[in-house]
Amino acid sequence: MTELPWRSCVFTEIGQNINALKIKRAQDLAGRKFSSVQFLDTHRQASDIIKKNPKKPAGLLADCYDEGYLQSLNAQRCCDLHMNSAIGLADILFRLSSSWASYID
């Protein structure tokens, strides 16, 4: 997946696992066409144009943002993100990882 400075490692790993599950599901559904368009991160491609201040998605859960990125923001910019309360994505990922691993393998 594309590395984004604002995205937390846990949020990235969840996205990678979802993509792996979609690939596995596509393999299991032999005969049905599966397009890479259905992946979460196919629309982001490298560009020669470098944006100095790319927009960050607002309204995500607090644990979707990288802690170091949040600490680099001033109070106003952090407020502009309109973050929702953290729900413990790391705990959710830990609990789901065993069931995902058994399905993907």
N, C-alpha and C positions, 0 to 999 in steps of 0.2 A: 504494500500500500504506500501511497505517497506520504512522505514525512512532512508533517505540518507542525510548526513550532508551538501552536496553541493546543494541540491535541495530546491528551494524556496517553501513556503507554497502555493502560488498561482499556481505554476506549479504542485504541488502535488494535489491540489483541482481540477484542470482541468483534470488531469488523472483519479481521482476518479469519476468525473462526466461523463467522456467518458465511463468508465467501467459500470456505472449505466445505461447509455443510451444503451449500448450494451446488458445488461441484459434485459432491457425493450423491446428492439427490438426483442430479442430472444423469449420472452414471447408472443409478438404480432404475431410473425411468427410461430404459432402453427403448428406442423407437420414437421417443418424443424429442423434438428439437429443443435445444437449450442454447441460448445466446449469452455471450459474455456481457451484453448490455444489462443483464439482470444482476451483475455484481455491484457491490456498493461503491467501488472506487475506480470505475473504468472511465469516467468522464473527465477525470483530472489527468492531464497530460503535461509533460514538460513543455515549457515555452521559452522562446528567446527573450521575450519581454519580461523584465523583472519589475514587479510592482513594489514601490517603496513602502506603501502602507496598505497591504491587501486587507479587505474587510474580513473580520472574524465573525463566525456565526453567533448570533445572540440567542438567548433563551434556552441554552442547553443546561443540563444538570451540572452542578459544580464539579463533580468528579469526571466530567468529560474534558475539562481543561487541564493542561499541564500546570503543576504547582509552581514551577519556576517561571512559567509565562505569567501566571497570575501575580506573582510577587514582583515582576518587573513593571506592572501597571500601576499608575497612580490611582487614587481612590475614585476619581471621576470616570476614568476609562473602565475600571472594574465595574462600576455601577452601570455603565453603558451596555455592558454585556447582558444585563437582565438575567443573571444566573438563577436557576431554580435550585432548590435545596439538594444536597448530595443524598444519594440513596444507597451508597455503598456498592458501587460497581465492582470493586475488587473482591468483595465477599460473594457477590453474584457470580462473577467470573470463576472464582475458585470452586464454588458448588456446581456450576454447570460444566466445568472443564472435564471432569471425569466422564460425564454422560456424553459430551461431545466427542471425546477421544475414543470411546467405545464405538460410536456410530461411524466416525470418520475412518478408523482403522479397519 
